[in-house]
Amino acid sequence: MLLSVPVEMPHPELTALDTHPDRPNHGSLIQLHKEIDANASSIHSPGGDGLHGHPHLTISPAAYLLLTGVAHPVPQYPGAHPQHALGATAAVITENNRIHAANTLIFQTNNKTDNKLKQLILQVVQPMYFGPHDDPTHGFSNCTTLQLLDHLDTNYGTKSPDDLQRNDERMANPWDFSQPIETLWRRQELCMQYDRSIPANKAVRTTSQVLEQTELFQEDMKAWKRRPIAEQTMANLQSDFNLANTERLRLTTTANAGYHAANRAATEQAPNPPAHPPRGGRAPADVARALEQGELTYCWTHGASRGHNHTSATCTRPADNHNRAADLFNIMGGNPNIQSPVPRIHVPIQRNQGQRRRNHGGAANG
């Protein structure tokens, strides 16, 4: 039997606490527990059910029993040498030696794992937050990982009203739709894990509002709101809008391909386009150069322009049904024109041709 602490645990470095100065709170302890439990479980132990590794070092005996259905005995030191009964046969002595070696390895692996887990915790939580467990002489050598975790949970794991408010605000934050929609689902899941008192219908309502605010799924949102209340669950919301987002990405990809194909064709046909296209006109080659130089932006209401601060998202004079998600690669039915300023050129005022002819004829007859 060979047992050892692996060189690499799933989390060789724990995530730094997102508080300052590294003061633990309920939210940061959730992540710490998750990572430290994964590390403990990654190291095999023949104790307990033999399947879950060493989580008995990071969770209570009651929690381990609930997890596995059996208790995990605490490995005991088997002594420096095996004990043999007087007159034991060679076969008995051999078996005793084998058992002693196995128990020694189990004990050593348990201790090494516990010490490694403590080391990882102390890298992200300052010693001052462990109070009496930091012995002035022996440091943390006489306490266990579970004792450190219990101390953190008892003293810093309580959620305050401010914590709950911040969690609600995080859940309602806009979704960055340049990222996969799975980032939204994961964020909402973590918020619900943080505060398990959040009603399911509130979580669904908040998430649907986040999606609606993107203005990307207007028709899909109408269909969602027509669903019976009993069907408006988080599972159905994710299923419906995973499909809607897949279609959105497909249309965006198709639009991009068409745009670039048209742009290449226009560039080949007009290698030397005018430097200043007419106001409101289309100039694909000029658009290509402006895009390469980062000069063009796009507004659903007003079209493309060189106004770096004027986009669909920032427009201050939007038309009805203005789509703030539209951009140059997917105008989403918006204004296709290029608002390109015309240079000021002085042109002398001339009389019209008929007046000139009349004047010319009068001079000849005179």
ABEGO torsion letter per residue (X at the ends): XBBBBBABBABABBBBBABOBGBBBAAAAAAAAAAAAAAAAABBBABEAGAAEAAAAABBAAAAAAAAGBBBBBBBBAEABBBBBBGBBAAAAAAAAAAAAAAAAAAAAAAAAAAAAAAAAAAABBAAAAEAABBAAAEAAABBAAAAAAAAAAAAABBBAAAAAAAAAAAABBBBAABBAAAAAAAAAAAAAABAABBAAAAAAAAAAAAAAAGABAAAAAAAAABBAAABBAAAAAAAAAAAAAAAAAAAAAAAAAAAAAAAAAAAABABBBABBBBGBBBAAAAAAAAAAGABBBBAAAEBBABAABBAAABABBBBGBBAABBAABAGGBBABBBBBBBBBBBBBBBBAAAAAAAAAAAAAX
